[in-house]
Amino acid sequence: MTSEAVAVKRSAGRRLAGLFHGRPRLQVGSLLAAPGAWLVVLYLGSLAALLITAFWTVDPLSGEVIKGWSFENFESIINEGVYGEVIWRTVRTAVLVTLTDAVIAFPIAFYMAKVASPRAKAVLVVAVLMPLWSSYLVKALAWRTLLSEDGIINWALNPLGLHGPGYGLTAVWLVLSYLWLPYMILPIYAGLERIPDSLISASEDLGAHPLTTFRRVILPLAFPAVVAGSIFTFSLTLGDFISVRLVSNSQFVGTVIFNSIVNDLPFAAALALVPIVVMIGYLAVARKLGAFEHV
Amino acid sequence: MRRRQAHPARTAWLIVAGLIAAMGILAGCGGGGGSTEGGGGEELQKLGKGEGELNLISWAGYVENGSEAEAPDWVTPFEEKTGCKVNNKVGNTSDEMVQLMKTGQYDGVSASGNASARLWAAHLVAPVNTGLVPNYKTVFADLKSQPYNTFDGTPYGIPHGRGANLLMWNSDSVKPAPTSWDVMFDPKIAAKYKGKISVYDESSYIADAAMYLKYHEPDLGIESPYELNEEQFDAAVNLLKEQRANVGEYWSEAAKQIQAFSAGDVDLGTTWQYQYFTLKGEGQPVAASPASQGFLPKEGATGWSDTWMISGEAKHPNCMYMWMNWIIEPKVNAEVAEWFGEAPAQELACKETENPNFCSEYHAENPAFWKRVYYWETPLAECGNGEDDCMDYNQWVKAWTEIKG
């Protein structure tokens, strides 16, 4: 009896195995079914929903969504100057934050990859990762306290007769540059690690000035990594609204979307397409620059 | 086997396009607008047994069960009496309350006037059969049948209490003590406090500017700061754009404003009782224009008169009716009013307050005082003259984005 039952069970398992045998497409397909469904339904599906919602309108009083095709939301984004200003301010800040992070991150990453001893390297990697372990909100709030009128920055600058930036666009630039710095350091570090030391030695042997070596050997090889890092810093800045609200009065794309969500969801959706469009353009350029070649 | 080159990006676009097409068809089928009139659900005809549970949305301090230190408790006696277990969700802003009500998971909400009309228009709240709320009879007459709680002549809620928004200042750095909102609005005077002014970050603040103009520029002919034609509206918006240069911070969370005041980032601004009492409690050098001290800035003040509304799809309507009656029980309404620092809605509550002078301090029985308080309302295009020439809520929201630049 029991041996028979086992045989039946086994044969069911076998039959299943037999089904997959020699059918590589089925094997891969069933392995990818769950993540594939996740990507299509949750990610691409919500993007599609966003795109459609952007064409709807709302009843001005109740905020009830009126379904139907209309370009009203896009027209007001284009025609009302304030949104152009907000978008431009956001993109400008994103570029500024990206450049700042690239300039700060490169020497750090270079030291980590090429100069530091293996022990120091491990310590530095942990040090760069550590801020990512604490909540984003805590760090943003900490900066709010630092930058406040009675905060430590003003306290430290006071003896020098200086005054901190206070809340405003400068504060946003500072805070976001700080928050996204690890996202820039890590890809550059990985990119620099991949450059064989022998290439640098060869350049030196051939009599190149260290600056020439940097300009003509290291930078071209590491550039795709910088572009990869910049995708993070740029896109994260483009979408941020919490830090912006905490340390400034300025409106960014994110804050305007946040404020529109309750009463005018379709408008928020239309505005949310702006960062997506900007990012598609940015990614296209990044691809041209080879950011995805070694991913 | 010949391998085709895969184009992941192209595949993704194809999928998105396909999904859009599918959803477009779905949306087309589901189309068709609702009726323009408001309200949702029928009013309750007969009070039945409690359903054992009640889900509320309220302003902080309106539904206290003693869990907070030193807070009184008027929820537990209600639960014991009716068997309705109260689950409360605190809403931080009127916008948030409207959004929460849209989920359909709540039985009722303590709505301010800038939410009530929107809730009504969105068919989210049902008319209230005041016959089933015995305590309603003794609610102050000047709180009944108001534009923010009655629509088309039908009551949609039970008044809870009222108060005026405050002008608060740091008494160390703002001297002499202001008696007018000109410290925030008059470009010359406000410039003295450049970067130190704290302003409420919501479109309803446009009414504060309109109220200021009503007093200082009578030629504009502003009657109600919530009913503005284009010319009046533009004047208010321009005043706020001028003010922007002097603003230190726009606040929408009370905690953010408290922190800014105690850190010295701002020195004066518009606020609520909650922030004022908290800062006082911390020993900060703040003074304000509490109505309780008989003081309103000379232009008056915007304020609130809150209404308990019942959801059109309430799952516990009987419990909600019991709650609406409970919250205006003389004793309970007195407790709420004293805890929160506002004038009670219930006339008989004035005999139940711990501080025997509470009602006179808060002017609860003085209709003349409230003539200078402009309760939050939702701006509507139709504003009483039969023509749709007033600026509506959506235009207020858009203008607020523009003001902040």
Interface residues (C-beta under 8 A of the other chain):
Chain A: V40 L44 G45 L47 A48 A49 L51 I52 W56 V58 D59 P60 L61 S62 G63 E64 I66 K67 G68 S76 E80 V82 E85 R144 T145 S148 E149 D150 G151 G166 Y167 L246 N249 S250 Q251 V256 N259 S260 I261 V262 N263 D264
Chain B: A12 I15 V16 L19 I20 M23 G24 A27 G28 G30 G31 G33 G34 G38 D95 E96 V98 Q99 A117 R118 A121 A122 H123 G195 V247 G248 E249 Y250 K256 Q259 A260 A263 G264 D265 T378 L380 A381 D392 Y393 N394 Q395 V397 K398 T401 E402 K404 G405
